[in-house]
């Protein structure tokens, strides 16, 4: 009977020791897998942004109408002799006063 208890104690001790060795590694591996998935998603988003920027760059190099649109809308440029008028809307509380 004493031999069974001693054998059970030794096996339990070894099992606890093995679990205590591998549990932190398992937890770390799970965290790294989650981070890997998150980074893969971010990479895909950056790739999509990169494709969009490449399309815009191509349009800026090849499409003069698109280039003019960007220059006018984003940079506020005008042709010689043109006058730029900007419509400024009042804030909501000023209208109600």
Secondary structure, 3 states (H helix, E strand, C coil): CHHHHHHHHHHHHHHHHHHHHHHHHHHHHHHHHHHHHHHHHHHHHHHHHHHHHHHHHHHHHHCHHHHHHHHHHCCCCCCCCCCCCCCCCCCHHHHHC
